[in-house]
Amino acid sequence: MTDILCPTDFTAAADTALAYATDIAARTGGSITLLHVLEKHHRTEDPLATASALMDESARDAMQRVTVNEVFREGDPLKQIIAESKRDHALMVAGTHGAHGLRQSLLGADILKLVRHVSTTSLIVQQHSVPRPIERIVMPVAGHADISNLLNGVCFLARLYKAEVIVYQMMRPGEQPSERLLDNKRIMLERLSREGATHQDVAQPSTVFSVGFAEQTIRYADEVKAGCIAIMAKASDDYRWIADAEKERLLANAPGIPVLCAL
């Protein structure tokens, strides 16, 4: 049994996140914790009753398939979601409106801050992400000291959806991969082989003029019709100086490809 944490502010992006969470929970025989954080300055006479009615409406379809636990908290949304994530949840699925804003401030740097501080691996989707089975996962080679949580999350989704995993590396002219990158690539491929996951190793020459990796990764993932891009939430030593901007671009990618973020 697994429980999926799904924060909601009753926007279309949150509804998309709930659709993804429902499919994952149904496939695992799990449940959903649907969390709404009440604003500090309430705009209605009875904010809890208003939120409860909206929650019931949002969860109606999900409750036909899985158990949904409705949770209300009051305070700062970021802090309350982080606090709830410390309870026994297998995954968090959350929606973001990217650069256009979201009422509970889950956008841009705030969504990045959220996935870096929650205690679970996160799947971030956008309003225009299309809820469907994840048939292909693009996992860029990470330069972090510990990639075990990323691999755990990827293998979980790969097993759940029988998805193909593409270990992806962008190769710049004249640039040699670090020893850490090479080691992590080997670790990724070996773990996927042990799991029996369908996978391939793709090293693609750089075709985009950019100091970072996000734009070409997004283009490639879109070309191969990936259902998910898997990244580390925090920066590696190799790309720390550009990491925040690159990860924000990935989280708010134009095609709306969901992004799995691990600590």
ChimeraX attribute file (.defattr): number of C-alpha atoms within 10 A of each C-alpha:
attribute: neighborCount
match mode: 1-to-1
recipient: residues
	/A:1	8
	/A:2	16
	/A:3	23
	/A:4	25
	/A:5	27
	/A:6	30
	/A:7	26
	/A:8	22
	/A:9	22
	/A:10	16
	/A:11	17
	/A:12	17
	/A:13	23
	/A:14	24
	/A:15	21
	/A:16	22
	/A:17	28
	/A:18	28
	/A:19	20
	/A:20	26
	/A:21	29
	/A:22	28
	/A:23	18
	/A:24	24
	/A:25	23
	/A:26	17
	/A:27	13
	/A:28	13
	/A:29	14
	/A:30	19
	/A:31	24
	/A:32	28
	/A:33	19
	/A:34	21
	/A:35	21
	/A:36	25
	/A:37	22
	/A:38	19
	/A:39	15
	/A:40	10
	/A:41	8
	/A:42	10
	/A:43	8
	/A:44	10
	/A:45	8
	/A:46	9
	/A:47	14
	/A:48	17
	/A:49	11
	/A:50	11
	/A:51	18
	/A:52	15
	/A:53	11
	/A:54	14
	/A:55	20
	/A:56	13
	/A:57	12
	/A:58	20
	/A:59	22
	/A:60	11
	/A:61	13
	/A:62	20
	/A:63	15
	/A:64	10
	/A:65	15
	/A:66	20
	/A:67	18
	/A:68	22
	/A:69	14
	/A:70	15
	/A:71	14
	/A:72	15
	/A:73	15
	/A:74	12
	/A:75	12
	/A:76	14
	/A:77	23
	/A:78	18
	/A:79	14
	/A:80	18
	/A:81	22
	/A:82	17
	/A:83	13
	/A:84	18
	/A:85	21
	/A:86	11
	/A:87	12
	/A:88	13
	/A:89	19
	/A:90	17
	/A:91	25
	/A:92	26
	/A:93	29
	/A:94	27
	/A:95	29
	/A:96	28
	/A:97	24
	/A:98	25
	/A:99	15
	/A:100	9
	/A:101	12
	/A:102	18
	/A:103	13
	/A:104	19
	/A:105	15
	/A:106	22
	/A:107	22
	/A:108	22
	/A:109	16
	/A:110	16
	/A:111	23
	/A:112	20
	/A:113	16
	/A:114	20
	/A:115	24
	/A:116	20
	/A:117	18
	/A:118	21
	/A:119	22
	/A:120	25
	/A:121	24
	/A:122	26
	/A:123	25
	/A:124	27
	/A:125	30
	/A:126	26
	/A:127	17
	/A:128	14
	/A:129	20
	/A:130	17
	/A:131	17
	/A:132	10
	/A:133	16
	/A:134	19
	/A:135	17
	/A:136	23
	/A:137	28
	/A:138	30
	/A:139	25
	/A:140	21
	/A:141	25
	/A:142	26
	/A:143	22
	/A:144	16
	/A:145	12
	/A:146	12
	/A:147	18
	/A:148	16
	/A:149	15
	/A:150	22
	/A:151	20
	/A:152	14
	/A:153	20
	/A:154	27
	/A:155	21
	/A:156	14
	/A:157	22
	/A:158	23
	/A:159	14
	/A:160	15
	/A:161	15
	/A:162	17
	/A:163	23
	/A:164	20
	/A:165	26
	/A:166	24
	/A:167	22
	/A:168	21
	/A:169	22
	/A:170	19
	/A:171	15
	/A:172	15
	/A:173	8
	/A:174	6
	/A:175	7
	/A:176	10
	/A:177	13
	/A:178	11
	/A:179	10
	/A:180	15
	/A:181	18
	/A:182	15
	/A:183	14
	/A:184	20
	/A:185	20
	/A:186	13
	/A:187	16
	/A:188	21
	/A:189	18
	/A:190	12
	/A:191	16
	/A:192	20
	/A:193	12
	/A:194	8
	/A:195	13
	/A:196	13
	/A:197	18
	/A:198	15
	/A:199	18
	/A:200	14
	/A:201	14
	/A:202	13
	/A:203	14
	/A:204	14
	/A:205	12
	/A:206	15
	/A:207	11
	/A:208	14
	/A:209	10
	/A:210	10
	/A:211	11
	/A:212	16
	/A:213	22
	/A:214	21
	/A:215	18
	/A:216	18
	/A:217	22
	/A:218	20
	/A:219	15
	/A:220	16
	/A:221	22
	/A:222	19
	/A:223	9
	/A:224	12
	/A:225	16
	/A:226	21
	/A:227	22
	/A:228	27
	/A:229	26
	/A:230	26
	/A:231	24
	/A:232	25
	/A:233	22
	/A:234	19
	/A:235	20
	/A:236	14
	/A:237	11
	/A:238	14
	/A:239	15
	/A:240	11
	/A:241	11
	/A:242	13
	/A:243	19
	/A:244	18
	/A:245	15
	/A:246	18
	/A:247	24
	/A:248	19
	/A:249	18
	/A:250	23
	/A:251	31
	/A:252	23
	/A:253	22
	/A:254	15
	/A:255	15
	/A:256	22
	/A:257	24
	/A:258	29
	/A:259	25
	/A:260	28
	/A:261	26
	/A:262	26
	/A:263	20
